[in-house]
Amino acid sequence: MKIAIIGTRGIPNNYGGFEQFAEILSQGLVKKGCEVFVYNSHNHQYKENKWKDVNIIHKYDPEYLIGLSGQFIYDFNCIINSRKHNFDIILQLGYTTNSIWSIFLPKKPLLFCNPDGIEWKRSKYPKLVKSFLKYAEKLAVKSNNYLIADSVAIQKYFEEKYNKKVYFVPYSAEIFEKANKKTLEKFNLQTYGYNLLIARFQSDNNIEPIIKGVLASKTKTPLLLIGNHNNKFGDYLKNTYKSDKIKFLGAIYDLELLNNLRYYSKFYFHGHSAGGTNPSLLEAMASSAFIIANNNPYNKAILNNNGLYFSNKDDIANLLDKNNKKEDFSLQIKNNLNEIKIKYSPQKIIDSYYEIMINC
């Protein structure tokens, strides 16, 4: 099969969950004998046309000039270019900025879409944007032959609303077993002497309530925040919450370093409130982190009773003031590792996508 992956900023990952997923899936499909092409933003730091036997197609992306609206132009450029290739399958990751161009997609390939989440429900969007996203969602359902959801909750939503068959395949994570305390020296950290949050700096990831909860608690354990904070929301947080208990580390994409930081954290906060299964949640589970997650059906479907949950800053403060230690939750951590092995191994997810594509 000749497969194209559209909808990410490119691989290797230096942005987020879809990029990490594309990186893993593309390599796995190549090993199964597929010819795989991943579309990359021309601004991506990787400039070669091949990465680990995956073909890279670089297309112009004006996001650096005009902000997120540039993604509409980038996706249009990718879709127009896809007409020049004889693809069997095009896998679109997300639909927000590409579904309006669906009439330009080539006719031959089977079209698959991972819709990510229910985008119009995200609190960060104003009403007008939410109305557009509802329209984009309908276009994505209509224009794609098949949908693949990464969450059972998302699968159920699309099947019930649109009466369309939706496959369920979650994201994946590798079990992290080679912890190295020396990696903490870079940040002058002690094992289990800090709490951690890794997320994109946007309002619906509950970063601000988590910060407020940490500051309202009696704990002296600092909160480390990892993510690109060079945006309007990040500037607001940095200017508003200046405290020795809050440390902004910026963006880090070194997976080994991230896994070590997760492994040696006291508590790991997962504030994502929208979307499906976020890869960072699975990676935290696979890194033996103990997780305090936002209380929503997407997170609870993954963690079940093997984590703690919060709905607001008061919940955060109360949880931190109980003076629990990470070792108090060793059973839950073990259960999460077993879940990763059974349900979320990379090979299982690659096999599932391959089987679905072959059968379709």
N, C-alpha and C positions, 0 to 999 in steps of 0.2 A: 504494500500500500504506500501511496505517496500522500503524505499528511502535512498540512499546514496548521500552525498554531498562531492565531491572531488575538490581540487584545491585551498584550502585556507590553511593558516598556522594554523588555528584552532579557536575554540571558547572557552570561551568568547573572544571578540575582543580585541587584543592588538597590532594590526598592521595597518589595513586599510579598504577600502571600501568593498571588497569581504567578509572579515571576519565579518563586521558589518551586511551585507546582510544575510550571512549564519546564524548568530545568530538570527536574526528576523524571517527569513523564517522557520528555523528548529523548533523553538518554536511554530509558527503558524500552521505548518503541524501536529505537535504532537497533538495540541488541536483539530484538525479535525479527529483524530483517526489514523493517520499514525504512523508507526514505523520508526523513522528517525535516521540515523547514520551519524555523521560528522567526517571526518578524520582530526586528529590533528598532527602537528609536535611533535616529542618526546621532543623537547626543549620548548614546550609551558609551561607556568608557571602553567597551570591548569592540574593536574595529575590524576584526578578521571576519572572513566569510564562512569559516568552519569553527565549531567549538565541540570537541569530543565527538566527532563524526556527525554532529547535528549541523545542518545547513543554516546559515544566518542571512537574512535579507534585511538590509538597512534601508529605512524609509524616513523621509523628512518629517520632523516632529517640531512644530513651532511652540510647544508648551513653554519653552524657556523665554519666549518673547511675550506671549499673551496669556500665560497661566493655563489652568486646566481646560479651558475651552479649546486650546490647541490640540487636545486629544481627539476632537472631532475630525480635524484635518488629518492628523496622523492615521487614524483608523480608515479614513477615506483613501488615503494614499496606499495603505496596505491592501485594502479590498480591490482597488483598481489594479494593483500589481498582481493580485492573485489570479486575475483573468488571463495573464500571460503564461501561466503554468498549467500543466495538465494534472491538477490535484485530484485524488480520489476522495479525499475527506478534508474539510476545513473545520477545525475546532476553534470556536470563538469563546474566549474567556471573558465573561461579562457581556453586557448589552448596552450600557448607558450611553456610550458615544459611538457605537457602531451600528445599532439596529436601524437608524434612519437611512443608512446607506445600503440596506439589504437588497434593494432592487438592482444594485450594481454587482452583486455577487455572481460568480460564474454559475452556469446552469448544471454542469456535469457533476461536480462533487456532491457527496452527501454532506449536509450541514449539521454540525453538532454545536450546542451552546451549553456552557456551564454558567447559569445566570448569577452565580454568587449568592446574593441575598435578595430580599424584598426591598429594593433600593428606595422606593418612594416612601417607605416608613421611617427612613433615617431622619432623626430629629434635627440634623445640621442643615437640612434643606428648607428653603422658604416654600410657600404654597405653590407659586408658579413653577418652580423646579420640580416639585412633587407631581404636579399635573403632567409635566413633560415625561417624567420617569414612568408614570402609569402608562402613557402612550407608548414609550419605548419598550416597556415590558410586553405589551400586546404585540408589537411588531416583531419582537424576538421570538415569541411563541409561534406566530404565524409564519415567519420566514425560515425558521430552522426545522429540519426534518426530525431531529431528536434533541431532547433536553437531558442533561446529566446533572443532578443536584448533588452537592457535597454534604447535605444535611437532610435527615428524615423530615424535619419540620418544613424545609423548603420544598422537598419532594411532595409532601402532602398538600401544601399551599397551591402549587402549580397544577397538580392533578385535579384538585377539587374546584379551583377557579376556572380552569380552561378545559377540563375534561380531556386531558392529553396524557399519554403514557410518559412518565418521567423515570429515568434510571437513577438509582442511588449509588454513588461511589464517593466515599469520603476522601479527604486528603490523607497524607501519610507523614510519618516521622521515623527516623532511625533511632534505635535505643542508644543512648550516650553512656559509654562504659569507661572511657579513658580520662577520668577527671584528673586535673593537674592544678594543685594549689598555687603553683608559681605564677599562673596566669593572673592571679589576683593582685600580684605585686605591682602591675601596671597602674592600678587605681588605688594602691595603698589600702586594700581591703582585708578584713579578717573573715575567715570562714564563718558563715551563718551570722555575720555581723551587720547585715544590710537586708532590706527588702528591695524588690525589683519590679519594674514595669517596663515592658517592651511593646511599643505601639506607634502607629502613625499619629502625629499630633493633630487630631481632629476631635471635635466636641463630643461626638457620639461614642467615643472610646472611654468616656468617663474618667479622663485623666484629672480633671479639676476636682470632682468629688473625692477621688482617692487622695489627692494632695491635701484637701481640706480635712479629711478624716485622719490622715497621718499627723497633721499639725494640731488637731483637736485632741489627739490621744496623749497619753502620758509617756509613751515609748520614746526612747532616745535613739532607737535604731533608725538610721537614715534610709530614705527612699531614693533609689537610683532610677532615673528615667532615661531609657534608651530609645531614640528615634530622632528623625530630622526635625529639629525645632526651629528651623529658619523659615518660618511662615508667620502669618498674622496671629494665629492662635498660639503658636509657640512663644512669640514675643510677648504676648499678653500674660502667659503663665510665668515666664521668667521675670517679668517686671512686677508682677503682682505677688508672687510667692517667693520671697527672698529669705531663706532660712538655712541653717546648717543641717537641718533634717531633710532638705530637698536638694538633690544633686542632678543636674542635667548633663548627661554624658554625650549627647549628640547621637548621630547615626553610626551604627556598627553593623557590618555585614559579614564579618569573620565568624562563621558558624561554630567553629571550635571554641572561640572566645566566648560567644554568646551562650553556648551550652555549659561552659564552666561557670559563667556568672549565674546561670539558672541553677545549676547543681549546688553551688555553695551559698545560694540565697537562703534567708530565713523563711520568708514568704514571697510568693510570686503573685502579683496582681494581674488579673486578666479582665480588663474593663470593657471589651467589645460588647456592644449591645445590639448590633444589627448584623445581618448577613448570615451565612451558614456556619460551617465548621472552620474556624480560623486556624491556619497552620501553626501560628505561634502558640496556640493552646496545646496542640498535639506535641509540639517540640518541648514545651514546658513539662508535660507529662513524661515524655521520653527522657528528659534530663533529671528526673527524680526531684523536681521542684514540688513544693506543696503549694497548692493554688487556692487563692481567694478570688472568685469570679463574680462578675455581674450576674444578678439573678434574672435569667431569661431562658426561654425554652431551648435555644440553640446551645448554650453552654451546659445546661443541665442534661441535655441528651447525650453529651459526651462524658461529663464528669460524674453524673449520677450522685451518689453519696460519698464520693472520694475527693471532695473539696469542700470549702466553705463558700458562702454566698453573701453578697451585699447588694442593697438597693440604693443606699445613700451614704453620705459622709458619716452619719451617726453610727451606722452599721460597721463601717471601717474602724472608727475610734473604739467601739465596744469590743470588736474582735481583737484588736491590738492590745487593749488594756487587760485582756484575760491572761497575759503573760505565758501563753503557750510556747512550747519549744517545738522545733521541727520534728524532733524524734518522737513527739507525742502522736504524730500522724504517720508513722512508719507503715502501718497496714494500708492506709489509703494510698500512699506513694507506691507500695508494692502492687496494689490492685491496678493503678494507672499504668504501670509498666506492663502488666499482663494484658491490659486492654490494647496497648500499642502493638504488642507481639501478635495478638490474635486478630485484631480488626484493622489496624492502621499501618501495617508494614508496607514499605514502598513497593516491594515486589507484588504484593496482593493487589494494590491499587493499579499498578501497571498492567497486570494480568487482566483485571476487570475491564479497563478501558480497551485493551486489545481485543478481548472477547466480544465486547459490545460492538466495536467497530467491524470486526470480521463478520459477526452475525447479521448486522444491519446491511 
